[in-house]
Amino acid sequence: MRIRGLIVCTGAVLGVASAQPGDSGPETPRDFASASLVPTERERAIDEVRERVRELYEVISGPAGPRDWERFAGLFGQGAILTQIYHTPEGTGVLRVTPAEFGERSGPILLERPFYEREVSAQVQLFGGLAHVWSVYESRSDPEDEPFSRGINSIQLVRGGDGVWRILSVAWDAEGEGRVIPAEYLGGEP
């Protein structure tokens, strides 16, 4: 029987150790000696971007009641915009709002209705101070219920001079007639 162990740090596999019963240690010194336990700058940046997106889902989700709109606004950079793509029998349209307008429009609804949104999978692209997250989501009225909606959030972030990642734009579209999330978007890391 072969046993495989992984050394994992901040979501990245850093080294693999292989052993068989009776082995005295790693197959080669490189298996452990070359594995750095310190995440790279890129891995840290991806973790920070993922954390910012996690916060976005967290702040809008919860039982019926108020949301922390100040915290919500703090996730966004100056001039940020949220764009909802909607579909009617007449065609496709877009509704663009600022983070403050989003809170004004959504706040009264969320006071009366529970809403839980969670990321199902994500693909993160990163270059310098620019990041893009293709985030598949599910929306529910209760965390244990079946989703009433699924879609994709396209989230762009930039890292400011203070080193903090802020959201510049979120655009989303939901599944519907003729719009089903492709399987390749469902296989990313949650």
N, C-alpha and C positions, 0 to 999 in steps of 0.2 A: 504494500500500500504506500502511496506517495502522499506526503503532507505538504501543503503549500501555505505559507503565511505571508501576509501583506503588511508592510509598514505604510500607514496612511497618515498624511498630515494635510490639513486644510483642503480635503477633497482630492488631492493629487496622489497617485501612487508613486512613492519615492524609491522603493526597493522591493525586491521579491526574494524570499529565502526559500530554498527547496531542501527537503531532507527526507531520508528514508529511515526506517527503524534501524538503529545501530550506527547511524552516521554520527560523527563527533561534532559536526557544525556545518556552516554554510559550505556549498559546493566550491566556491572560490572566495577569497578575501573580498573581492569587489562587491559581492552581494550585500554586505553590510557596510564596509568601510567607505564605499563611494556614495552611499545614500546620505544626503544631507537632510537633517530634520528641520532646517530652517526654510520656510517657503520662499520662493523667488518673488521678486517684485511683481511680476505678472500674476502669479498665483494670489498674492495679497490683494492686488487690484481687482481681480475677478471676484474674490471673496467679498470685497467691499461693495462692488456693484450688486452682487447677489443679495447682500444684506440690505441695501437700499431698496431693491425690488421687494424683498420680504416685508420691509416696513410699509411699503405702499399698500400691499394686500392687507397687512395687519390693521392699519389705521382705518380702513373703510369697512372692515368686517366686524360683526358683532351682533348682539341681540338688538331689538328695537330700542332706540335711545340715541342720545347725542354722540357725535364723533368728535375727536380732537382735531378740529380744522386748523388750528395753529400748527400742530405737529405735521399735518398733511401739507400745509403750505411750505413748511421748512424743508420738505423733501425736494422741492423744486428750485431751479435757478431762475434768475431774473428773465422775464419775457417768456416763461414756459407756457405751453399750450396743450390742451387735451382735445383730441379729435375723435368723436364718435361717428362711425360710418353706419348709416341706417338704410333700410331698404323698404320701399313702398311699391305698390303696383305700378306707380308712375315711373319708378326708377330708383337709383341710388343717390343718396345725399350725404352731406357731412354737417355735423354740428361742432363748431369749435368754441371752446371756452377756456378761460384762465383757471388756475387752481381755485381762486376765490369764487369765481362764478360756479364752478363745479360744486363747491361746498354749499353755496346758496341754493342751487337747484336740487342737489341730492339730500341736503340736511333735513328738510321737512319730511321727505319720504322715509329716510332712515330712522327718524324719530318714531314713526308708526310701524315700520316693518323690519323684521330681522333680515340681515343680509350677510352672507359669508362667501367670500371669494378666495380661492386658493390656486396656487400655481400647480399645474400637473406636470409640466416639463418645460425646459428652457434651453435655448441656445444662446450663448454669450459670445459676442465678437468684441475684440478689444484692440485698439491701436492708440498708443500714446495716451492722451487725455480724453479720448473718445470711446464710448462703449455703446453697443446696441444689444438689446435683449429681446429675443423673439420668445414670448412667454405665453404658453397655452394655459388658459384658466378655465375653471368651473365655478359657477355661481349656484348657491343654495340658500334656502330659507332657514335651514337648520344644518349644522355640521354633519349630522347623521343621515340627512335626506339625500335622495338622488338629485343630481344637478338639474336645475330648470333651464340652464343655459351654459353653453361652452363657446369659447372663442379664442382669439389671439390678441394679446397686447403687444404692440411694437413700441418698445421703450428706448429712447435715446438719452444718454447721460453724458455729462462732461465733468472732468475733474478741475475744480477751481484752483486758484493760486494758493488757497489754504489746504489743498490736498483732499478736500471733501468732494465726493461724487454727488452731483445734483441732477435731477431729471429735467431735461429740456422739453421733451415731448413724449406724450403717450397717445397713440392712435390705436383704436380697437375696432374689431368687427366680430360679430357673433355668427355661429352656425345658423343656417336656415335653409329654405328651399334652394337647392343647387349649390349650397355652401357647406361642405363637410370638411373638417380638419383633416388634411392628408396624414397618412400613417407615419411618414418620416418626421413629422413635427411632434408626434406623441412619444418618440423614443429618447428624448433628451433627458438629462438629469433633472430630477425634481428639486 
